[in-house]
Amino acid sequence: MNKIQFLTMVGCHNCEAVKKLFNEVIPEFKDSVEVEEIDMMSTEGQELVQKYGVFASPGIIINDELFATGGVDKEKLVEKLKELS
């Protein structure tokens, strides 16, 4: 199972946009992808921010590798998920 860690922040418009994108895209890959939403301000969130050098919200970490910060392109996300399936 592939793991997406979705680092979010309260009041983040980019986070809401990516959440909508996930709701569109992830069902197609539900058998191979698990999404975990993590508040960037939590202890766990802060550890991940520092570990991966997340400089803008949201941060998207796929299988322990930083995939995107500050937003994500739908085509790149779908391409990555197809690669992992």
C-alpha positions as CSV (number, residue, x, y, z in Angstrom):
1,M,0.0,0.0,0.0
2,N,1.4,3.4,-1.0
3,K,1.2,6.1,1.6
4,I,0.5,9.8,1.0
5,Q,1.1,12.1,3.9
6,F,-0.9,15.3,3.3
7,L,0.4,18.2,5.5
8,T,-2.2,20.8,6.0
9,M,-2.8,24.0,7.8
10,V,-6.0,25.7,9.1
11,G,-7.2,28.4,6.8
12,C,-5.0,27.3,3.9
13,H,-6.8,27.8,0.6
14,N,-4.2,25.6,-1.3
15,C,-4.9,22.8,1.2
16,E,-8.6,22.9,0.5
17,A,-7.9,22.9,-3.3
18,V,-5.7,19.8,-3.0
19,K,-8.2,18.1,-0.7
20,K,-10.8,18.5,-3.5
21,L,-8.3,17.2,-6.0
22,F,-7.6,14.1,-3.8
23,N,-11.4,13.5,-3.5
24,E,-11.5,13.4,-7.4
25,V,-8.4,11.4,-8.0
26,I,-7.8,9.0,-5.1
27,P,-10.9,6.8,-5.5
28,E,-9.5,5.5,-8.7
29,F,-6.4,4.3,-6.8
30,K,-8.2,3.4,-3.5
31,D,-6.8,-0.2,-3.6
32,S,-3.2,1.0,-3.7
33,V,-3.1,4.4,-1.9
34,E,-3.7,5.5,1.6
35,V,-3.9,9.2,2.5
36,E,-3.1,10.5,5.9
37,E,-3.9,14.1,6.7
38,I,-1.6,15.7,9.2
39,D,-1.8,19.2,10.7
40,M,1.5,21.0,10.0
41,M,1.3,22.6,13.4
42,S,1.1,19.3,15.3
43,T,4.2,17.7,16.7
44,E,4.2,15.1,14.0
45,G,3.6,17.8,11.4
46,Q,6.5,19.9,12.6
47,E,8.8,16.9,12.5
48,L,7.8,16.1,8.9
49,V,8.1,19.8,7.9
50,Q,11.7,19.8,9.2
51,K,12.6,16.4,7.9
52,Y,11.4,17.1,4.3
53,G,12.0,20.8,4.1
54,V,8.4,21.7,3.5
55,F,8.3,25.4,2.8
56,A,4.7,26.0,1.9
57,S,1.4,24.4,2.7
58,P,0.2,21.9,1.8
59,G,3.1,19.5,1.8
60,I,2.6,16.2,0.0
61,I,4.9,13.3,0.9
62,I,4.5,10.1,-1.1
63,N,6.2,6.9,0.3
64,D,8.6,9.0,2.4
65,E,9.6,11.3,-0.5
66,L,8.6,14.9,-0.8
67,F,6.3,15.1,-3.9
68,A,5.0,18.7,-3.8
69,T,4.6,21.8,-1.6
70,G,2.2,24.7,-2.0
71,G,-0.2,22.8,-4.3
72,V,0.0,20.1,-6.9
73,D,-0.7,19.6,-10.6
74,K,-3.5,17.1,-11.2
75,E,-1.7,15.5,-14.2
76,K,1.6,15.0,-12.2
77,L,-0.3,13.5,-9.3
78,V,-2.2,11.1,-11.5
79,E,1.0,10.1,-13.3
80,K,2.7,9.4,-10.0
81,L,-0.2,7.3,-8.7
82,K,-0.3,5.3,-11.9
83,E,3.4,4.7,-11.6
84,L,2.9,3.3,-8.1
85,S,-0.1,1.2,-8.9
